[in-house]
Amino acid sequence: MPVMEWNDALVLDQGLMDETHREFIDLLNRLADAPEEKMLAALDEFIVHTEEHFAQEKRWMEQMTFPPLTCHAREHDGVLETAHEVRRRVAAGETRFGPVLARAVAEWFSNHAASMDNVLALYMKEVGYQPEEADVALK
C-alpha cells in the first residue's frame, strides 16, 4: 500500500523538479512495500536518488543565490542523516525501520513540497532560472 501518491497539490509547474519528485515518491513507496529480504536494496536505491535529488536542488539554489538556501538545505540534510541511520539499522537486521522511514518521509515531504519547494519553484520562475541540461535526469 503506497505511503504517498502523486497528486495535483504536489505539482509545482517546474518540469524537472516535478519529474524528480514523482521518482522520489515512487522510490518511497517501493521502500514502504519492500519485503525484508529486499529492504536494504530498496533503501539504498532511495538514498542514492535522494542524495542526487537534494544535490540537484542545492546546485540550483546556489546558481540563483536563493536567499533561503541554508534553511532549505538543512531540511534535506536532516532527512539524509535519518535515512543513513536507518540504513545502518536495516543492515544490522532491523528491517522494521524501512517502512517507518518511508511513512515519516512521506509526511515530511508533503509539507516540504508545499512550502520549501513551492517557494523555490516560484523563485525560479521569478528570476527566469532554467535548470541546466546536465541536471535533466536523475535516473
NORHU-V652729 format. One record per run of one state. SS is the DSSP state (H for helix, E for strand, C for the rest). FROM is the first residue (numbers start at 0). TO is the last residue. Records with the same first field share a line. If there is no record, write none. Layout:
# NORHU-V652729
SS=FROM-TO + FROM-TO
This chain:
# NORHU-V652729
C=0-6 + 10-13 + 33-34 + 64-67 + 91-94 + 127-131 + 135-138
H=7-9 + 14-32 + 35-63 + 68-90 + 95-126 + 132-134
